[in-house]
Amino acid sequence: HADLRLQNLNAMLWFRKTKQRLVSFDTQKEVVMSNMKRWLRDQGISYSSIAAAMDQTKSSICQKVNLKAQWQKTDFLYLHDHYGLSADFVLDLIPYDCNEKAEGRPEKMSLV
């Protein structure tokens, strides 16, 4: 169990070093963007539209995307089945760019 906890800790430390960072034009402050937030933006998918497709509220999706609430098993299944996104990607355990290369997803995807 100790080895698994150490691996998880190392993964989180690595993740924090490689997390997507952007600079806000308004405040000139550095902003950290989750994989899902960046992916939704890059795909042109609104919180409202993905919330409706997943039978959730816009507020619930917003909280999950902004890492204020936990994604559920049903969320992972939906995102994988409809968009090919891995749970590791959704949970920010891998960098955003890894998903583009592995999944071949630089192109926009349609909402199903």
Order of alpha helices (4+ residues) and beta strands (2+ residues): alpha-beta-beta-alpha-alpha-alpha-alpha-alpha-alpha
